[in-house]
Amino acid sequence: MDPADLGATELIGLYAEGSLSPLEALDAALARIERLNPTLNAIVTLDRGGARTAACASTERWRKGAPSSPFDGVPVTIKDNLLVAGLRATWGSRLYADFVPGADELPVERLRRTGAVILGKTNVPELTLQGYTDNPLFGPTRNPWDPALTPGGSSGGAVASVASGMAPLALGTDGGGSIRRPASHAGLFGLKPTVGRVARGNGFPAILHDFEVVGPMARTIDDIDLAMSVLAGPDPRDAASLRWPAWRDGLAREKGRLRILFIAHLEDAPVDCEIAQSVAKAARAIESLGHRVESGTLPFGLDKLARVFAVVPQAGVAWLLRREGRSAAELTSALRAMAESGAALSAADYVEALALADELKRALAATFDRYDALVTPAAAALPWAAERSHPEEIDGRTVGPRGHAVFTSFVNISGCPGLAVPCAPSRSGLPIGMQLVGPWGADEMLVALARSYAELCPDCIQRPPAAIAV
């Protein structure tokens, strides 16, 4: 088998037995990148030299039987809003077109210490604030399942790199669903950890309060688990991380029969009928594992979620421009409009949004007094045209820019963990994902639940058609 088709866990097993080297795995990844990236536009900055140096060093460590970690030699892509020393970090914006950081952001630093082979940076929408992946510097990223379609966003380049086999694993961010929705559009697992589980620092300015976290995307749940074993854990440079123990020492694990709330719809927001059917089938499969599944809804309305997400990102963009001394004219029209709206907000508006966020956190915490986990669709729409910012219609009804994203932002506002898990694809073969959500610190429990589901329904984990993926 082509090493580019193997997951991180599989690669590590082959390294350990001496039948494959990190350098050979890198060569396979680079060959896949050379063949597919011109079509998919997933990786926008490739570091051949740095990756080869890292792979050679890893190969020597494995030869000596002294790998740096269980992750040593795994090829990884890094989202272009995370800083990698010596590689440009554009954030998809002309504001940072020529920015080259001198140091790694904390999660990247941790990966590098474990011996990961950093391939390069993946494409994002401008300032990672839209649900598809296109920007004025690099253009649109395309979905490996159908290059005419988007992989979503803002981690669109990340999921395209993994689903196509350019890398077994990608590191990204999730500020409103930016890991989970793209993962669902690409047939991948994607974890948005609890706030603080992956320490942050030395990165771009935070324009989404504490809603945005760093997490992995992969083709298997075992690879998510492996990545978190090296990414998670406290760091004194991030106070939010100090409350959490190392991975697999967490407070919440899958414990016998779980109480699960299945949320098929949020108020009257439309959901593609094939997504609704697929996720309902997945919920029944989870129930067949012995868990108790009940149907219901969230304890708060979409209007409050929309108010929080109308204020925080807009204010964040306006503040960023002021901080950098730059003009809104340098942004694309969509981001310029956000900046102008943000500049018109008052401090009272922002405090009101944060107060609403606290209210939602308390309401969700009360829900988790009754349930161990939630199941929802990860996205309300199937992938749409690559050049369009959002689907204008879902299930025959007109929707706005966030119509496809209604199921994910409450998880960011609450700080809770959320995990995208592949379920049965559409009739045309496009991926569909469900979202598992747990209370604070329940990341490991979600991974365990996803593993049980994947073992029961292995056919839900598929690869893009050979005509596209190879």
C-alpha positions as CSV (number, residue, x, y, z in Angstrom):
1,M,0.0,0.0,0.0
2,D,1.1,3.6,-0.7
3,P,2.3,5.0,2.6
4,A,0.4,8.2,1.8
5,D,-2.8,6.2,2.4
6,L,-1.8,5.2,5.9
7,G,-2.8,6.9,9.1
8,A,-0.5,8.1,11.8
9,T,-1.0,5.1,14.0
10,E,-0.3,2.7,11.1
11,L,2.9,4.6,10.2
12,I,4.2,4.5,13.8
13,G,3.6,0.7,13.8
14,L,5.6,0.3,10.6
15,Y,8.4,2.5,11.9
16,A,8.6,0.4,15.1
17,E,8.9,-2.8,13.2
18,G,11.5,-1.3,10.8
19,S,9.4,-1.9,7.6
20,L,9.0,1.8,6.8
21,S,11.0,4.9,7.6
22,P,9.8,8.4,8.3
23,L,11.8,9.5,5.2
24,E,9.9,7.0,3.0
25,A,6.6,8.2,4.5
26,L,7.7,11.8,3.7
27,D,8.6,10.9,0.1
28,A,5.1,9.3,-0.4
29,A,3.4,12.4,1.1
30,L,5.4,14.8,-1.2
31,A,4.6,12.7,-4.2
32,R,0.9,12.9,-3.3
33,I,1.2,16.6,-2.8
34,E,2.9,17.1,-6.1
35,R,0.1,15.2,-7.9
36,L,-3.0,16.6,-6.1
37,N,-2.2,19.9,-4.6
38,P,-2.4,21.8,-8.0
39,T,-6.0,20.7,-8.2
40,L,-7.1,20.9,-4.6
41,N,-5.0,23.9,-3.4
42,A,-4.8,22.6,0.1
43,I,-1.2,23.4,1.0
44,V,-0.2,27.0,0.3
45,T,3.3,27.0,1.8
46,L,5.3,23.8,1.4
47,D,8.5,23.3,3.4
48,R,10.3,20.5,1.6
49,G,13.7,21.2,3.1
50,G,12.5,21.5,6.7
51,A,10.3,18.4,6.3
52,R,13.2,16.4,4.9
53,T,15.6,17.5,7.7
54,A,13.0,16.4,10.3
55,A,12.3,13.1,8.5
56,C,15.9,12.2,8.3
57,A,16.5,13.0,12.0
58,S,13.4,10.9,12.9
59,T,14.5,8.0,10.7
60,E,17.8,8.0,12.6
61,R,16.1,8.0,15.9
62,W,13.9,5.0,14.9
63,R,16.9,3.2,13.6
64,K,18.5,3.5,17.0
65,G,15.3,2.5,18.7
66,A,15.0,5.8,20.5
67,P,12.1,7.8,19.0
68,S,11.3,11.1,20.7
69,S,7.6,10.2,21.3
70,P,4.8,7.9,20.0
71,F,4.3,10.5,17.4
72,D,7.9,10.7,16.0
73,G,8.1,10.9,12.2
74,V,4.4,11.6,11.5
75,P,3.9,14.0,8.6
76,V,1.5,16.9,9.7
77,T,0.1,20.0,8.0
78,I,-0.5,23.2,10.0
79,K,-3.3,25.6,9.3
80,D,-2.2,29.0,8.1
81,N,-3.4,30.9,11.1
82,L,-1.0,29.0,13.4
83,L,2.6,30.2,13.5
84,V,5.5,27.9,12.4
85,A,8.9,29.4,12.8
86,G,10.4,30.4,9.4
87,L,7.2,29.7,7.4
88,R,5.0,32.5,6.2
89,A,1.7,32.8,8.1
90,T,-0.7,34.8,6.1
91,W,-4.0,34.1,7.9
92,G,-5.5,34.3,4.4
93,S,-5.2,38.1,4.4
94,R,-3.3,40.8,2.6
95,L,-2.7,42.2,6.1
96,Y,-0.1,39.4,6.7
97,A,0.9,38.5,3.2
98,D,4.6,38.8,4.0
99,F,4.6,37.8,7.7
100,V,7.2,35.2,8.6
101,P,7.2,34.4,12.4
102,G,10.5,33.7,14.2
103,A,9.0,31.2,16.7
104,D,6.4,28.4,16.8
105,E,3.0,28.8,18.4
106,L,2.7,26.6,21.5
107,P,0.9,23.6,19.9
108,V,3.3,23.6,16.9
109,E,6.2,23.8,19.4
110,R,4.9,20.8,21.2
111,L,4.5,18.8,17.9
112,R,8.0,19.7,16.8
113,R,9.4,18.5,20.2
114,T,7.7,15.1,19.6
115,G,9.5,14.6,16.3
116,A,6.5,15.5,14.0
117,V,7.5,16.2,10.3
118,I,5.9,19.5,9.5
119,L,5.0,19.6,5.8
120,G,3.7,23.1,5.5
121,K,0.7,25.4,5.9
122,T,-2.8,24.8,4.7
123,N,-5.2,27.3,3.1
124,V,-7.8,29.3,5.1
125,P,-10.5,32.0,4.4
126,E,-9.5,35.5,5.3
127,L,-8.9,35.8,9.1
128,T,-10.5,32.3,9.4
129,L,-13.9,33.9,9.7
130,Q,-16.0,32.2,7.0
131,G,-17.3,28.7,6.5
132,Y,-15.6,28.0,3.2
133,T,-12.0,28.3,2.1
134,D,-11.0,31.1,-0.3
135,N,-8.9,34.2,0.0
136,P,-7.3,36.9,-2.2
137,L,-3.8,35.5,-1.8
138,F,-4.3,31.8,-2.8
139,G,-7.8,31.3,-4.1
140,P,-10.2,28.5,-3.3
141,T,-9.5,25.1,-1.8
142,R,-11.4,22.2,-3.3
143,N,-12.9,19.1,-1.9
144,P,-11.1,15.8,-2.6
145,W,-14.5,14.1,-3.0
146,D,-15.5,16.5,-5.8
147,P,-13.1,19.4,-6.7
148,A,-16.0,21.5,-7.9
149,L,-17.1,21.7,-4.3
150,T,-15.8,23.3,-1.1
151,P,-14.4,21.3,1.8
152,G,-15.9,24.0,4.0
153,G,-13.9,26.2,6.4
154,S,-12.1,27.6,7.9
155,S,-10.0,24.5,8.1
156,G,-10.7,23.6,4.5
157,G,-7.1,23.3,3.4
158,A,-6.4,21.1,6.5
159,V,-9.2,18.6,5.8
160,A,-8.4,18.5,2.0
161,S,-4.8,17.7,2.8
162,V,-5.8,14.7,5.0
163,A,-8.7,13.4,3.0
164,S,-6.5,13.3,-0.1
165,G,-3.6,11.6,1.6
166,M,-1.2,14.5,1.5
167,A,-0.8,14.0,5.2
168,P,-2.3,11.6,7.8
169,L,-3.1,14.4,10.2
170,A,-3.7,18.1,10.2
171,L,-3.5,20.7,13.0
172,G,-6.2,23.4,12.8
173,T,-8.4,25.7,14.8
174,D,-12.1,25.9,15.6
175,G,-13.7,29.1,16.6
176,G,-17.3,28.4,15.5
177,G,-17.2,25.0,13.9
178,S,-14.1,25.4,11.8
179,I,-12.7,21.9,12.5
180,R,-16.0,20.0,12.8
181,R,-17.9,21.2,9.7
182,P,-14.9,20.8,7.3
183,A,-14.2,17.3,8.8
184,S,-17.8,16.4,8.1
185,H,-17.5,17.6,4.5
186,A,-14.4,15.6,3.9
187,G,-15.3,12.3,5.7
188,L,-12.9,12.8,8.6
189,F,-12.8,12.9,12.4
190,G,-12.2,16.3,13.8
191,L,-11.9,17.3,17.5
192,K,-12.6,20.7,18.9
193,P,-11.2,20.2,22.4
194,T,-12.4,21.8,25.7
195,V,-11.0,25.2,26.2
196,G,-7.5,24.8,27.6
197,R,-6.9,21.2,26.7
198,V,-4.4,22.3,24.1
199,A,-2.3,25.1,25.4
200,R,-2.1,28.2,23.2
201,G,0.2,31.2,23.1
202,N,2.7,33.1,20.8
203,G,0.1,33.2,18.0
204,F,-2.0,35.7,16.1
205,P,-4.1,38.1,18.1
206,A,-7.3,36.4,19.5
207,I,-10.3,38.0,17.8
208,L,-12.8,35.4,18.9
209,H,-12.5,35.8,22.7
210,D,-11.8,32.3,24.0
211,F,-14.1,30.6,21.5
212,E,-11.2,29.4,19.3
213,V,-9.2,26.4,20.2
214,V,-6.6,24.2,18.4
215,G,-7.3,20.6,17.5
216,P,-6.6,17.7,15.1
217,M,-8.2,16.3,12.0
218,A,-7.6,12.7,10.9
219,R,-8.9,9.8,8.9
220,T,-9.3,7.6,12.0
221,I,-10.3,8.1,15.6
222,D,-7.1,6.4,16.8
223,D,-5.1,9.1,15.1
224,I,-7.1,11.8,16.9
225,D,-6.3,10.0,20.1
226,L,-2.6,9.7,19.2
227,A,-2.4,13.4,18.3
228,M,-4.1,14.5,21.5
229,S,-1.7,12.4,23.5
230,V,1.1,14.8,22.5
231,L,-0.9,18.0,22.0
232,A,-2.9,18.1,25.3
233,G,-1.6,18.9,28.7
234,P,-0.8,22.0,30.8
235,D,1.7,24.7,30.0
236,P,2.5,27.5,32.4
237,R,2.3,30.0,29.5
238,D,-1.4,29.4,29.1
239,A,-3.3,29.7,32.4
240,A,-6.4,28.1,30.9
241,S,-4.4,24.9,30.3
242,L,-3.4,24.5,33.9
243,R,-6.7,23.1,35.1
244,W,-6.4,20.1,32.8
245,P,-4.4,16.9,33.3
246,A,-2.5,15.1,30.6
247,W,-4.5,13.2,27.9
248,R,-6.1,10.0,29.0
249,D,-5.9,11.1,32.6
250,G,-8.9,13.3,32.1
251,L,-11.9,13.4,34.4
252,A,-14.5,12.1,31.9
253,R,-14.3,8.7,30.3
254,E,-16.9,6.5,28.6
255,K,-18.5,4.8,31.6
256,G,-21.0,2.1,30.8
257,R,-24.4,3.2,29.6
258,L,-24.4,6.9,28.7
259,R,-27.4,9.2,28.7
260,I,-27.4,10.9,25.3
261,L,-29.6,13.7,23.9
262,F,-30.2,13.5,20.2
263,I,-30.8,17.0,18.6
264,A,-32.0,16.6,15.1
265,H,-33.1,20.2,14.5
266,L,-32.6,23.6,16.1
267,E,-35.9,25.4,16.1
268,D,-37.1,25.8,12.5
269,A,-33.6,26.0,10.9
270,P,-33.5,23.7,7.8
271,V,-31.3,20.6,7.6
272,D,-30.6,18.7,4.4
273,C,-32.9,15.7,4.4
274,E,-30.0,13.3,3.6
275,I,-28.0,14.7,6.5
276,A,-31.0,14.4,8.9
277,Q,-31.5,10.7,7.8
278,S,-27.9,9.8,8.1
279,V,-27.4,11.3,11.6
280,A,-30.6,9.8,12.9
281,K,-29.4,6.4,11.7
282,A,-26.1,7.1,13.5
283,A,-28.0,7.9,16.7
284,R,-29.8,4.6,16.5
285,A,-26.5,2.8,16.1
286,I,-25.2,4.5,19.2
287,E,-28.4,3.4,21.0
288,S,-27.7,-0.1,19.9
289,L,-24.4,0.0,21.7
290,G,-26.4,0.1,24.9
291,H,-26.6,3.8,25.5
292,R,-29.9,5.6,26.3
293,V,-30.8,8.0,23.6
294,E,-33.6,10.6,23.9
295,S,-34.6,13.3,21.4
296,G,-34.8,16.9,22.4
297,T,-33.3,20.3,21.7
298,L,-31.0,22.9,23.2
299,P,-32.1,24.9,26.2
300,F,-31.7,28.3,24.4
301,G,-32.7,29.8,21.1
302,L,-30.8,30.5,17.9
303,D,-31.4,34.2,18.3
304,K,-29.1,34.4,21.3
305,L,-26.4,32.3,19.5
306,A,-26.7,34.6,16.5
307,R,-26.4,37.7,18.7
308,V,-23.1,36.5,20.3
309,F,-21.7,35.6,16.9
310,A,-22.9,38.9,15.4
311,V,-20.9,40.9,17.9
312,V,-17.7,39.0,18.9
313,P,-16.2,38.4,15.5
314,Q,-17.1,41.9,14.2
315,A,-15.6,43.6,17.2
316,G,-12.6,41.3,16.9
317,V,-11.9,42.4,13.3
318,A,-12.3,46.1,14.1
319,W,-10.0,45.7,17.1
320,L,-7.4,43.9,15.0
321,L,-7.3,46.7,12.4
322,R,-6.8,49.2,15.2
323,R,-4.1,47.1,16.8
324,E,-2.2,46.7,13.6
325,G,-2.8,50.2,12.4
326,R,-4.3,49.0,9.1
327,S,-7.3,50.0,7.0
328,A,-10.5,48.1,6.4
329,A,-9.9,48.8,2.7
330,E,-7.2,46.2,2.8
331,L,-9.8,43.5,3.5
332,T,-12.1,41.7,1.2
333,S,-15.6,43.1,1.0
334,A,-17.1,40.5,3.4
335,L,-14.5,41.2,6.1
336,R,-14.6,44.9,5.4
337,A,-18.3,44.9,6.2
338,M,-17.6,43.0,9.4
339,A,-14.9,45.5,10.4
340,E,-17.2,48.4,9.8
341,S,-20.0,46.9,11.8
342,G,-17.6,46.0,14.6
343,A,-16.3,49.6,14.7
344,A,-19.9,50.8,15.2
345,L,-20.5,48.6,18.2
346,S,-20.2,49.9,21.7
347,A,-18.4,48.5,24.7
348,A,-21.8,47.8,26.2
349,D,-22.7,45.7,23.1
350,Y,-19.6,43.6,23.6
351,V,-20.2,43.1,27.3
352,E,-23.8,42.2,26.6
353,A,-22.6,39.5,24.1
354,L,-20.3,38.0,26.7
355,A,-23.1,38.1,29.3
356,L,-25.3,36.1,26.8
357,A,-22.4,33.7,26.4
358,D,-22.3,33.1,30.1
359,E,-26.0,32.6,30.2
360,L,-25.7,29.9,27.4
361,K,-22.9,28.2,29.3
362,R,-25.0,27.9,32.4
363,A,-28.0,26.6,30.5
364,L,-25.9,24.0,28.7
365,A,-24.2,23.0,32.0
366,A,-27.7,22.3,33.4
367,T,-28.4,20.1,30.3
368,F,-25.2,18.1,31.1
369,D,-26.6,17.4,34.6
370,R,-29.1,15.2,32.8
371,Y,-27.1,13.9,29.9
372,D,-23.5,12.7,29.3
373,A,-23.4,13.7,25.6
374,L,-25.3,15.3,22.8
375,V,-25.6,14.1,19.2
376,T,-26.3,16.6,16.4
377,P,-25.5,16.9,12.7
378,A,-22.1,18.5,12.3
379,A,-23.3,20.7,9.4
380,A,-26.8,21.4,8.0
381,A,-25.8,21.3,4.4
382,L,-23.8,19.1,2.1
383,P,-20.7,20.6,0.4
384,W,-21.5,23.4,-2.1
385,A,-19.7,25.2,-4.9
386,A,-16.0,25.9,-4.1
387,E,-16.2,29.6,-5.0
388,R,-19.3,30.4,-3.0
389,S,-19.2,31.5,0.6
390,H,-22.2,29.5,1.7
391,P,-25.2,27.5,0.3
392,E,-28.1,29.9,-0.4
393,E,-30.6,27.1,0.0
394,I,-31.0,24.1,2.4
395,D,-33.8,21.6,2.0
396,G,-35.6,23.9,-0.4
397,R,-35.5,26.9,1.9
398,T,-33.4,30.1,1.6
399,V,-30.7,30.6,4.2
400,G,-28.1,33.2,5.1
401,P,-24.3,32.9,5.5
402,R,-24.6,30.9,8.8
403,G,-27.5,28.6,7.8
404,H,-25.2,25.7,7.2
405,A,-23.4,26.3,10.6
406,V,-26.2,26.4,13.1
407,F,-25.1,23.2,15.0
408,T,-21.6,24.2,15.9
409,S,-21.2,27.7,17.4
410,F,-22.9,26.8,20.7
411,V,-20.0,24.4,21.5
412,N,-17.5,27.2,21.0
413,I,-19.4,29.7,23.2
414,S,-19.7,27.1,25.9
415,G,-16.1,26.0,25.8
416,C,-17.2,22.3,25.7
417,P,-15.6,19.6,23.5
418,G,-17.1,18.6,20.2
419,L,-16.1,15.8,17.8
420,A,-17.1,15.3,14.2
421,V,-17.6,11.7,13.3
422,P,-18.3,10.3,9.8
423,C,-21.6,8.6,9.3
424,A,-23.4,7.2,6.2
425,P,-22.7,9.3,3.1
426,S,-25.3,10.9,0.8
427,R,-26.8,9.1,-2.1
428,S,-24.3,10.8,-4.4
429,G,-21.5,9.6,-2.1
430,L,-20.7,12.9,-0.4
431,P,-19.5,12.7,3.2
432,I,-21.8,13.4,6.1
433,G,-20.8,13.9,9.7
434,M,-22.5,13.9,13.1
435,Q,-21.3,15.9,16.0
436,L,-20.7,14.5,19.5
437,V,-20.7,17.1,22.3
438,G,-19.7,16.6,25.9
439,P,-19.4,18.7,29.1
440,W,-16.1,20.4,30.0
441,G,-13.2,18.0,30.1
442,A,-15.1,15.1,28.5
443,D,-12.9,15.0,25.4
444,E,-11.6,11.5,26.1
445,M,-15.2,10.2,26.6
446,L,-16.2,11.6,23.2
447,V,-13.2,9.8,21.6
448,A,-14.1,6.6,23.3
449,L,-17.8,6.9,22.2
450,A,-16.6,7.6,18.6
451,R,-14.3,4.6,18.7
452,S,-17.2,2.3,19.7
453,Y,-19.4,3.7,17.0
454,A,-16.7,3.4,14.3
455,E,-16.1,-0.2,15.3
456,L,-19.9,-0.9,14.9
457,C,-20.2,1.1,11.6
458,P,-16.8,0.7,9.9
459,D,-18.4,1.4,6.4
460,C,-19.0,5.0,7.5
461,I,-15.3,5.7,7.2
462,Q,-14.5,5.9,3.5
463,R,-11.9,7.5,1.2
464,P,-12.5,9.8,-1.8
465,P,-13.1,8.0,-5.1
466,A,-9.9,6.8,-6.7
467,A,-10.3,9.1,-9.7
468,I,-9.9,12.0,-7.3
469,A,-7.7,10.7,-4.5
470,V,-4.9,9.2,-6.6
